[in-house]
Amino acid sequence: MTDAGGRERSLVLLRHAKAEPPGDDRDADRRLTARGDADAAAAGGWLARHGLLPDVVFCSTATRTRETWHGVALGITGSPDETGPAGSSPAVRYEPGVYEAGPAELLALVRSAPPEATTVLLVAHNPGVSLLSALLDPERADPQGMRTADLVVHRTRFPWADLRQADITARHTARG
């Protein structure tokens, strides 16, 4: 069922930015590298330039995804010495289940987005986020999956609650 109003919705999938290599700490506690910080801000700038300001953000609770979202948010709004803040103030939901979620769980989460949301951003991990992209658009998904700081934009006219297919309309690998 498509939206009776024909309103297009955008789902932006973002794999977290470059993180430190695994060490003695828990994997979920890995932080972003300096390159990862720069790439996250570049991802936010790209979203702002393309008018993809999220109404809702679903983000894993892992340190590297939270730091990625923080960098994206800074990139969206710009630094204070520029023309001032721009963009939206999205509702951010930190979801512990995103850390090891498969595509079905991630799709269920996206389906829980408020019906009035036009743009949803999911900041997540591989392989789940790449598999979700392939589930939504198997013909256009990258068979090698998403790299760090990859953004994949899916568009649909389905209400979030009914989402089952969404065309890939843009891809970008953010590098700062």
N, C-alpha and C positions, 0 to 999 in steps of 0.2 A: 504494500500500500504506500503510495507516494503522498506527500503532503498536499492537501487540497488547494492550498495557496500557492503551490509550486515553489516554495522557498528553498533555495539551495543552502546546503549546510556543508561546512568544511571540517574535516577531521585531519589534524596535523599530527603525524607520528614523528617522534624525535627519539633517536637512540642517544643515550647520555654521551657527553663529550669524553675526550681521552682521560683515562684514569691512571693512577700509579699502578705499577705491576703488582701482582699478588705477593704478599709477604706473610709475616707471622700473624698479623691482625685478621679479624673476620673479613671475608670478602665484601660484605655489605658496608664496611667501614672505610673502604678505599676512597681516597680523595682525588680530586681532579689534579692533573699536572698544570703547569703554567700554560702550555699549549691548550689544554682542555678549557681553562678559564677564558682564554682569548676566543676559542672556537664557540663557546656557549654565547658570549656576547655578540659574536658575528651572526650566530643563528637568530638572535633576537632582532638584530638590525635587519636581517633579511625578511623576517616575518613582518616587521613594521613597514618596510618598503613595499611589500606586496599586500598590505592591508589585511594581513592574517592575524589580527589581534584577538587572542582567545577570550571567550566569555567564561570558560571553565578550563581548568588545568587539572588533570589527573597525573600524579607524580608518585613514583616509588619512594619509599622511605629510606632507601640506601643513600649513603652520604654523597656519592658521585651524581646521583640523579637530582638530589636536592640542590647541590652546588650548580648543576647544569641549569636547573630552573632559575636559580638566583641570577646567574649570568645572562640567561635569556631575558629575564625581566629587566635587567639593567640595559641590555642592548635594545630592547623595545622602547624604553622610556628615554634613553639618551642620558648623557651625563649632565649634571646641574649647570655647568658653564656653557652649555649649548643653548638652544632656544627654549629650554625648559622641558618638563615632562610631557610626553605624548603617549597616546595609547590608552588602553583600558586598565581597569583594576579587576582582573578576573577572580572568580571564586576558585581557590586552590584547595584541592583535596589530596592530602598525602595518604597513599594507600599501601599498607604493608604487603598485601597480596600481589602487588605488581612485580615484586622482586623476582619471583620464580614463576610467574604466571605464563600459561600457554595462551595460544590465540583465542580459545573459547572463553577463558576467564577475562581476557582483556576486552573482548567484544562485549561480554556481559557488563563490564564496567562502563564502557562507552554508551551502551544502551541505557544506562542509568542517568545520563546527562539530562538536565532540565530541558523540556521541549522547546523553550524559548531561546536556548543557546544556538547561536549561528555558527560559532567556531569553537571547536574543542581541541585542546592540545593534550597529547598523551606523552609523557616523558618516561621512557621505560628501557628495558634491557633486551639483548638478544639471548636466545633465539625468538622469544615470544613476540617482540614488536615486529620483526621481519616476517614472521609467520602470519601475524594478523594482517599485515599489508598484502601478503600473497593470498590470504583467504578472501579479502575484500575485492581484490582485482588480480586474479591469477595470471591474466595475459600480460599485464604491464609491470608486474612486480619484478624486481631485480632478483634473478635466480641465485646470486651470491649473497643476498641479504643486505642489511643496512650496516654501514660503517659507523664509526664514532662520529657524532655530531651530524649525522644524516637526517634530513627532513624529507618526509614524503607527504604530499598533500593529496588527500582523497576527497572527492566531492560527491554529494548525493542529494537527492530530493526526498529520500525516505526520512520519516521522523526518527529520531535517535532510538526510540524504543523498538522500532521495526527494522533497524539497520541490518542488512545482510549482504549488501553489495555497494561499492563506492569506487568510482573510477579514479585512478591516479592521474592528476592533472599537472603536477609539478614535483620536481625533486631538486634538492640542493644539499651539497656537502659543505657545511660551514667551516671556514678556516679564517682565523683571526690573525 
